[in-house]
Amino acid sequence: GDIEQVNRLYSCPANGVVGILKVYVRYALNLPETDGWLSKPDPYVKITAVDHNGVHVIRTSSTKQGTQSPSWNEWVTLGGREWQFFRIRVWDNDFFFDDEVTMSETVPITAGYHFFKQHCIDSSCNGYLKYDYDLILDGDECSPNPCQNGGTCQDG
């Protein structure tokens, strides 16, 4: 299932979709208390995108303090490349070690705007993260790699 798909995607570079990848992190509801009963989690969203060569680009949202139902409403831009997939996960920001709040989800990337994707915190989906993602197709072949062909890249 998911483990086999992830292993294949990480170990088998393939053709991706060339474009600018952005994720709109909306909100989460009913996140678990990872810090125990003394305090609420300080959640943030971590996005790891992988291009066609297996290169990882990691970005995070802002951290929301002391809440199990944070609202971000912010764009996280991962840049322009030939993208294959991204993984998204909610974490709890702690002083020494951050805690995983949700399972991670692997999202194969396709062109266009994808509204209100839902990422469940567990198999019962009592809590979840809502997000969108947008892959803006890049008609500029030189933009993701202006140095290709010895720096002689020309669009066309």
Disulfide bonds with the S-S distance in Angstrom:
Cys120-Cys125 1.93
Cys142-Cys153 2.01
